[in-house]
Amino acid sequence: MKLQTLQALIDIEELGSIRAAAGRMHLSQPALTAAVQQLEEELQAPLLLRSKQGVTFTSFGQAFMRHARLIVSQSQRAQDEIAQLRGLWEGQVRFSTSPAIALSILPQALASFSAKYPGVMLSVRDGLYPGITPALRDGTLDFAITPAHRQEVQSDLVAEPLYQSDIVIVAHKGHALAGATSVAELRECQWVLSSAPGGPGAVIEELFAGQGLGAPRLGMVCESFLALPGVVVHSQMVSTMPRTLFEMNAFRDGLCIVPIQEAMPSPTICVLRRHDLPLTPAARELIGWIQHVALAERRSPRPG
């Protein structure tokens, strides 16, 4: 079982074509076909179905791909770690992050890291727990930065606390209750949640429950942090969002923080990874930069 053949299968899955995968790997199509057939003989099972429409994976192939992705990613991670321990800062770091972090503190952290370690390739995508769990398990992602309750994280994953998210209630500046000082005053408002009820973007449910107010009135679920501030500024609905997102979004001038006196829940932002896959030095360094920027933002003086 050769790593090159496993990588070829990953490329075939991504590109949908043996020819395209062979071109990416600088192999001839017959050579790649022969390598896949050799692997099929070794496994005694067909992995691919070939037709005029392209290539698809058999049920055996789909099951095998979970192992192929993990083997390839672990091999690459091992090579990267050894190189970095030798002082050669190269390789890659692949991770996901919550949209709020991606739109607020992440750009500065990435810029600082890349300036110091230009040889490390970074790959980042949006994602929240538990949706990113399959990609952590098969090695597609090295880690995820996401809100998570440590006691609820599945046993094959590790959640390392990074920092507490500072959550605020936000309304448009002309809202009749923009100056409310108690969450009870907001009981009749409609709320925009940034995740489904019960998810990380629905922390207002926890505050309402703690104050004996029942469930907040749901007006909309908006899972796009790009759209959320605009929805609030152009409606009578109110929402919660991380303070960093409030301070950095394009609609900042039309929004205000509702100054309630009750303490808002503070979700824990965690580094989530497989418990049996240690992070490379580069991944740890990047996480340190993300944490540094997040804590610097929290220590900065707040306007007004």
ABEGO torsion letter per residue (X at the ends): XBAAAAAAAAAAAAAGBAAAAAAAAGBBAAAAAAAAAAAAAAAGBBABBBBAAEBBBBAAAAAAAAAAAAAAAAAAAAAAAAAAAAGBBBEBBBBBBBAAAAABAAAAAAAAAAAABAABBBBBBBEBOAAAAAAAAAGABABBBBBBBAAABBAABBBBBABBBBBBBBBBAABAAAABABAAAAAABBBBBABBBGBAAAAAAAAAAAAGAEBBBBABBBABAAAAAAAAAABABBBBBBAAAAAABAAAAABBBBBBABBBBBBBBBBBBBAABBBBAAAAAAAAAAAAAAAAAAABBBBX
